[in-house]
């Protein structure tokens, strides 16, 4: 109440002029209450502890419980505390937390609510706005609990639902070039040579033949796998400008999850936009500023196309091939944030994305079309010593021609369209490999 000091001065002036002790008493009481409120409200606000706890990662369709823990650590009561929790509309399962509560000394309250992971993305949960005041309404102070961030991974589906009717068309390949021997592929025994490991000694056969024999294995090349994800919107048909890139991301996530489950090294490169690598905007995350949609709470792509193109040119979203669950989470986090854009052409980007890959790497190319230019780009990868595989995500009545063209150019092509499209092409006789 900003007029209270003026009221106190007016009461003092009237008391001095009329010499009435009762008015002096009212002025002193109001002054005491005002001074007390000016001190105690900021003090109790500083003693109020507010924390937010929830799981920072979730898969599509999960419900994520959130805990807001509020604790009054002072010895003074809080007459009223109002808090408003900001929750993205796309994540809400009920009304957002918006309450006014009273705290006794050393009291602790826990507020529970849930958010629903309905769409992949990188979301802002919060901030929480606090308002606190005295019992008489003389003063009101506010505070803010910073936001936390939730990553919702893309959907992962079994490979059979991607259209693969047989075993995986990629993985560890047999080779006549003896890069190393695979212990899981025994082929016989041979005489012991200096330098052979004792772990591969075949003691039973050695005892029977009375000579030292060593196990032999079939040669193999354990190929790393790199997923190249085309998110250039210009390559998708007009009716698939939104659903098409989303399905391609689902395909890439499913492939990465399967490869990681078989303990194969897998990486990801894409020509899409990672908003965390874009130009700074408004909201600070880990020491940097980013732009979030105020309504949905979702991390947005860079607002200026020229800035986005410059950022992507020097920092294309890439995760090098490795194995392990922790590495898979890095791949899925990138796929959760990535956005389709028309900033970087697929055909000019592919050769640059493969520059630092090892010889013989399997390159799973997830793209909407298998046109002649795309096949020529993959043919150049074949000639460079890579093992490209084309995964087409948009249905086509001429996909048989795409397969034949790919076969002539030295690689394989597979149709991985959405399930409703797969069913449609099966009915008309388009068989998958």
ABEGO torsion letter per residue (X at the ends): XAAAAAAAAAAAAAAAAAGBAAAAAAAAAAAAAAAAAAAAAAAAAAABBBBBBBBABBBBGBBBBBBBBBBBABABBBABBBBBBBBBAAABABBBBBBBBBBBBGBBBBBBBBBBBABBEBBBBOBBBBBBBBAAGABBBBBBBBBBBBBBBBBBBBAAAAGBABBBABEBBBBABBABBBAABBAEBBBBBBGBBAAABBAAAAAAAGBBBBBBBBBBBBBBBBBBBBABAAABBAAAAAAAAAAAAAAAAAAAAAAAAAGBBBBBBBABBBAAABBBBABBBGGBBBBBBAAAGBBBBBABAAAAAAAAAABBBBBBBBBEAAAAAAAAAAAAABBBBAABBAAAAAAAAAAABBBGBBBBBBBABBBAAAAAAAAAAAAAGBBBBBBBABBBAAAAAAAAAAAAAGBBBBBABBAAAAAAAAAAGBBBX
